[in-house]
Amino acid sequence: MKVTVKKLKDLERKMTISIPVDEYEVKFNSKIKNIKTKAKIDGFRKGNVPDDVLEQKYGQSIHAEVINELIQESYPKAISENNIRPASSPQVSIDMEDPKKPLTYSATIEVFPEIKPKFSRWNNYEEFNIEIEDTDIDKAIADIFKRYGDWKDVDREARLDDQVVIDFLGKIDGNEFEGNSAQDFKLILGSKSMIPGFEDNIIGKKPSKFTIDCTFPDDYFKKDLAGVNAQFEINLKNVQQIIEAKADKGLYEKLQMEVKNQSEFTEEITKRMKNEVGVQEKELTKESIYETLLKTNSFKAPRATVNEQADLMRKDALMRIGHTEDNAGDDLFPLDTFLEKAEKRVRLDLLFAELIKYFEIKVEKKQIDDFIEEESKRYKDPEQYKKWISGQPQQLEQFKMVVLEEQLVEKLENVLKSKKKVIKFSELANRQV
């Protein structure tokens, strides 16, 4: 077998593979011999049909089988012997299939890039420190009182932060559209969960029926509605005001807190916020490390792999709103809107894998056991959790990846330079980790 590899654009490679005639003949003759023992053709005894007659009758189909088998067998050997790591399925074209000449075919593929990790001394990652102020704690407690409060009907016009119960029916140029209506829909005014203008037009209204005009944003996830004007018939049934919860035994039980009074309640909230801040600091720092590495290590990502990742992201986005690819049109979360994030994800995964090899990081059983031990403390019955998780191979594999990443981040913190980044707790809501 002779193999030549030609570099095309970016990560595309074209392999031309030539297979000697004798390999073709051995397979072809073997199949003819096998058929000969079974073939029944008028005028000949079973097992005595001449080869030329068999070739005339079955030759074309046997030829196709042999070509397919030779390609299936030679392709894996060719990529292995030439140290090629395919990132896509091959596009095969047969260049020569004359039985009297070597079988020659081409396989065009994308390959994974060769990455040699670099660590820049000029690019610093940001080591985050999040400051919690007393006002942040007060705001968190106030938010808890609202979230665990009760909505009560009030006889007045709707105000910001009220909850309204409505029926609505939307139309565009008099025609209804998908997702245009709902019955007994609960909406908190100011939540910005509806398109611009929808909630604003309800503020100041008492229970009644009225029509409002709104415009879908230009970047709306459904392209056919982006920038389009719509009219909504509203039946405002109820206006409700929140009656905030109080720091009492009932609230403590809902929050699963073992506290006795408001002072202990505030201490517990503070503790939980600090724990959450600790997690956020690690996540933001890790994100900064990865961003720094991606800037330092420049390489292409295979288009096929990026497209696969983008497709997974789209499926996840559709699933979150109760759709699947089968019942969603191409305009609902178009694939190209995920390509940039998908490329970043793929590049990061490829770099991650190379860094694991670079630092020779391995995960021992004890490390997984220790991780599970810590996880089990979050549950009422730790032993039951540990028994259950031992039979969940997929979850255990995810735990392994978490432990791997923790070790990798620790290694990277030692080889990269950092600079302190102090942000306020209130800024977290405006950041995307």
Secondary structure by P-SEA (a helix, b strand, c coil): cbbbbbbccccbbbbbbbbcaaaaaaaaaaaaaaaaacccccccccccccaaaaaaacaaaaaaaaaaaaaaaaaaaaaaaaccccccccccccccccccccccbbbbbcccccccbbbbccbbbbbbbbbbcaaaaaaaaaaaaaaabbbbbbcccccccbbbbbbbbbbccccccccccccccccccccccccccccccccccccccbbbbbbccccccccccccbbbbbbccccbbbbbbcccccaaaaaaaccccccaaaaaaaaaaaaaaaaaaaaaaaaaaaaaaaaaaabbbbccaaaaaaaaaaaaaaaaaaaccccccccccccccccaaaaaaaaaaaaaaaaaaaaaacccccaaaaaaaaaaaacccccaaaaaaaacccaaaaaaaaaaaaaaaaaaaaaaabbbbbbbbcccccccccc
